[in-house]
Amino acid sequence: MAIVLSAVFALGLVYWFAVRERFLRWGASAADLVRVMPGDVAGAHPNHAATLAITIDARPEHIWPWLVQMGYRRGGLYSYDWLDRAFGFLDGPSADVILPAFQHLAVGDEIPVGRGPGFPVAAIVARQALVLAGESDGAAWVWQFGLYPVDDTRTRLVSRTTGRLPRTVKAWILIRILEPAAFIMTRRMLVGLKSRAEALCPQPLAKARDHAPRLATRERASVSGARTSGRAR
């Protein structure tokens, strides 16, 4: 019995100090973690927070339509559709195209997710930020997405969730159970958004990305050739 308890304790320590850190910060840089986002005020003083991020080879305006059309019987959630369908959050696959009918979203609207309450839109800054927030059963939560240009062809997509939960043993256990599940689904969602935005990215941007490494290689070769020619003289 003592051996079993020791093993459980050791696994708990590994999860808490190593695995859990990955769940809460996957893909996020130091800059992403300290970045001030529009929904931080609504989610002030949380006792749970997770920031996940990914770089997308597309501009914010080519990513934004996918965020706006999220939801049940809309664009979907871009995650593991079979799981979302199994739990009743979706009734079909996530969209692989931009849906013009769902490109209008405003504060006060609600993004439906099938079973259960939807995600109320608390703040929105076109092509920059989407903040979802709500309260239920004594808990307040914020889920926000931010688009931050890296350069002319790349964007950081940051997902941040924060929550103020009741300080009870039940709430503590519940969030520990939900953390891995939230990580798995949110990570897949970010990857799904990346693949969709890049697939439909305008050709000029795609060509620019493809040619950039070649141009850099040619420039280095030209400089090297010039140096070699100079030494020959």
C-alpha positions as CSV (number, residue, x, y, z in Angstrom):
1,M,0.0,0.0,0.0
2,A,2.8,2.4,0.9
3,I,4.4,1.7,-2.5
4,V,1.2,2.5,-4.3
5,L,0.8,5.8,-2.4
6,S,4.4,6.7,-3.0
7,A,3.9,6.1,-6.8
8,V,0.7,8.1,-6.9
9,F,2.4,11.0,-5.0
10,A,5.4,10.9,-7.4
11,L,3.1,10.9,-10.4
12,G,1.2,13.8,-8.9
13,L,4.4,15.8,-8.5
14,V,5.4,15.1,-12.1
15,Y,2.0,16.2,-13.4
16,W,1.9,19.4,-11.2
17,F,5.4,20.6,-11.9
18,A,6.0,19.4,-15.5
19,V,3.0,18.2,-17.4
20,R,0.5,20.8,-16.1
21,E,2.8,23.6,-17.1
22,R,2.6,22.4,-20.7
23,F,-1.2,22.3,-20.5
24,L,-1.3,25.9,-19.3
25,R,1.3,27.4,-21.6
26,W,1.5,25.4,-24.8
27,G,3.1,27.4,-27.6
28,A,3.2,30.6,-25.6
29,S,6.3,32.7,-25.6
30,A,7.4,34.8,-22.6
31,A,6.0,37.8,-24.5
32,D,2.6,36.0,-24.9
33,L,2.4,35.2,-21.2
34,V,2.8,38.8,-20.1
35,R,0.9,40.3,-23.0
36,V,-2.0,42.6,-22.0
37,M,-5.2,41.5,-23.7
38,P,-8.6,43.2,-23.9
39,G,-10.4,40.7,-21.7
40,D,-7.9,40.7,-18.9
41,V,-9.9,43.4,-17.0
42,A,-13.0,41.3,-17.0
43,G,-11.0,38.3,-15.8
44,A,-9.0,40.2,-13.1
45,H,-7.7,38.3,-10.1
46,P,-8.3,34.7,-11.4
47,N,-7.4,31.6,-9.6
48,H,-7.1,29.7,-12.9
49,A,-5.4,30.9,-16.1
50,A,-4.1,29.3,-19.3
51,T,-2.4,30.9,-22.3
52,L,-1.9,28.9,-25.5
53,A,-0.5,30.3,-28.7
54,I,0.5,29.5,-32.3
55,T,2.1,31.3,-35.2
56,I,0.0,31.3,-38.4
57,D,1.4,32.1,-41.8
58,A,-1.4,34.5,-42.6
59,R,-2.4,38.1,-41.8
60,P,-5.0,38.9,-39.1
61,E,-7.7,39.7,-41.7
62,H,-7.3,36.1,-43.1
63,I,-7.7,34.5,-39.7
64,W,-10.5,36.7,-38.3
65,P,-13.4,35.3,-40.4
66,W,-12.7,31.8,-39.0
67,L,-13.0,33.1,-35.4
68,V,-16.2,35.1,-36.1
69,Q,-18.1,32.2,-37.6
70,M,-17.4,29.7,-34.7
71,G,-20.2,27.9,-33.1
72,Y,-22.9,25.2,-33.3
73,R,-24.6,25.1,-36.7
74,R,-22.1,27.8,-37.8
75,G,-18.4,27.2,-38.5
76,G,-17.9,24.7,-35.8
77,L,-15.1,24.7,-33.3
78,Y,-12.2,23.4,-35.5
79,S,-11.1,20.9,-32.8
80,Y,-11.7,17.2,-32.6
81,D,-15.1,17.2,-34.3
82,W,-15.9,13.6,-33.3
83,L,-15.5,14.5,-29.6
84,D,-17.5,17.7,-29.9
85,R,-20.2,15.8,-31.7
86,A,-20.2,12.9,-29.1
87,F,-20.7,15.4,-26.3
88,G,-23.4,17.4,-28.2
89,F,-21.4,20.6,-28.8
90,L,-21.7,20.2,-32.5
91,D,-23.9,18.2,-34.9
92,G,-21.6,18.2,-37.9
93,P,-18.1,18.8,-39.0
94,S,-16.4,22.1,-38.7
95,A,-16.3,24.3,-41.8
96,D,-13.4,24.3,-44.2
97,V,-14.6,27.5,-46.0
98,I,-15.6,31.0,-44.9
99,L,-19.3,31.3,-44.3
100,P,-20.6,34.8,-45.3
101,A,-23.8,34.3,-43.4
102,F,-21.9,34.2,-40.1
103,Q,-19.5,37.1,-40.5
104,H,-21.4,39.6,-38.3
105,L,-20.7,39.3,-34.6
106,A,-21.4,42.0,-31.9
107,V,-21.2,42.5,-28.2
108,G,-24.2,40.9,-26.6
109,D,-24.4,38.1,-29.2
110,E,-23.9,34.5,-28.1
111,I,-21.9,31.9,-29.9
112,P,-23.9,28.7,-29.6
113,V,-22.3,25.4,-28.7
114,G,-25.1,23.0,-28.9
115,R,-25.7,21.3,-25.5
116,G,-25.6,23.8,-22.6
117,P,-25.3,27.6,-22.6
118,G,-23.3,29.4,-25.4
119,F,-20.4,31.8,-25.2
120,P,-21.6,35.4,-24.6
121,V,-19.5,38.0,-26.6
122,A,-18.2,40.5,-24.0
123,A,-15.9,42.6,-26.3
124,I,-14.8,42.6,-29.9
125,V,-12.2,44.5,-31.8
126,A,-12.4,43.6,-35.5
127,R,-9.4,41.6,-36.8
128,Q,-7.7,42.0,-33.4
129,A,-9.6,40.5,-30.4
130,L,-12.6,38.4,-29.5
131,V,-13.6,38.2,-25.8
132,L,-16.1,35.7,-24.5
133,A,-17.1,35.8,-20.9
134,G,-19.8,34.6,-18.5
135,E,-20.8,33.5,-15.0
136,S,-22.4,30.3,-13.8
137,D,-22.7,28.4,-10.5
138,G,-20.6,31.0,-8.6
139,A,-17.8,30.9,-11.2
140,A,-16.8,33.7,-13.6
141,W,-14.8,32.9,-16.7
142,V,-13.2,34.7,-19.7
143,W,-12.0,33.1,-22.9
144,Q,-10.3,35.5,-25.3
145,F,-8.5,35.3,-28.6
146,G,-6.0,37.9,-29.8
147,L,-4.3,38.4,-33.2
148,Y,-0.9,40.0,-33.1
149,P,1.1,40.5,-36.4
150,V,4.6,39.2,-36.4
151,D,5.5,40.6,-39.8
152,D,3.7,41.2,-43.2
153,T,2.8,37.5,-43.6
154,R,2.6,36.0,-40.1
155,T,0.4,36.4,-37.0
156,R,0.4,35.1,-33.5
157,L,-2.9,33.7,-32.4
158,V,-3.2,33.7,-28.6
159,S,-5.9,32.0,-26.7
160,R,-6.2,32.9,-23.0
161,T,-8.7,31.5,-20.5
162,T,-9.1,32.8,-17.0
163,G,-11.5,31.9,-14.2
164,R,-12.5,32.9,-10.7
165,L,-13.8,29.7,-9.1
166,P,-15.2,29.1,-5.7
167,R,-12.4,28.2,-3.2
168,T,-13.8,24.8,-2.4
169,V,-12.3,21.3,-2.7
170,K,-15.0,20.3,-5.2
171,A,-14.1,23.3,-7.5
172,W,-10.4,22.5,-7.1
173,I,-10.8,18.9,-8.2
174,L,-13.1,19.9,-11.0
175,I,-10.7,22.3,-12.6
176,R,-7.8,19.8,-12.3
177,I,-10.0,17.3,-14.3
178,L,-10.9,20.0,-16.9
179,E,-7.4,21.3,-17.4
180,P,-6.1,18.4,-19.5
181,A,-9.4,18.2,-21.5
182,A,-9.3,22.0,-22.2
183,F,-5.7,21.8,-23.3
184,I,-6.4,18.9,-25.7
185,M,-9.4,20.6,-27.3
186,T,-8.0,24.1,-27.4
187,R,-4.6,23.1,-28.8
188,R,-6.4,21.2,-31.6
189,M,-8.6,24.2,-32.2
190,L,-5.5,26.5,-32.7
191,V,-4.0,23.9,-35.1
192,G,-7.3,23.7,-36.9
193,L,-7.5,27.5,-37.3
194,K,-3.9,27.6,-38.5
195,S,-4.4,25.0,-41.2
196,R,-7.7,26.6,-42.4
197,A,-6.3,30.1,-42.5
198,E,-3.1,29.1,-44.3
199,A,-5.0,26.9,-46.8
200,L,-7.2,29.8,-47.9
201,C,-4.5,32.5,-47.6
202,P,-4.3,34.6,-50.8
203,Q,-1.7,33.4,-53.3
204,P,0.5,36.5,-53.2
205,L,1.2,35.9,-49.5
206,A,1.8,32.2,-50.1
207,K,4.2,33.0,-52.9
208,A,6.0,35.6,-50.8
209,R,6.6,33.0,-48.1
210,D,7.8,30.4,-50.6
211,H,10.2,32.8,-52.3
212,A,11.6,34.4,-49.2
213,P,14.0,31.5,-48.3
214,R,15.1,31.3,-51.9
215,L,15.8,35.0,-52.2
216,A,17.8,34.9,-48.9
217,T,19.8,32.0,-50.3
218,R,20.5,33.8,-53.5
219,E,21.5,36.9,-51.6
220,R,24.0,34.9,-49.5
221,A,25.3,33.2,-52.6
222,S,25.7,36.6,-54.4
223,V,27.6,38.1,-51.4
224,S,29.8,34.9,-51.2
225,G,30.5,35.1,-54.9
226,A,31.4,38.8,-54.7
227,R,33.8,38.1,-51.9
228,T,35.4,35.2,-53.8
229,S,35.8,37.3,-56.9
230,G,37.4,40.1,-54.8
231,R,39.9,37.7,-53.4
232,A,40.7,36.4,-56.9
233,R,41.5,39.9,-58.0
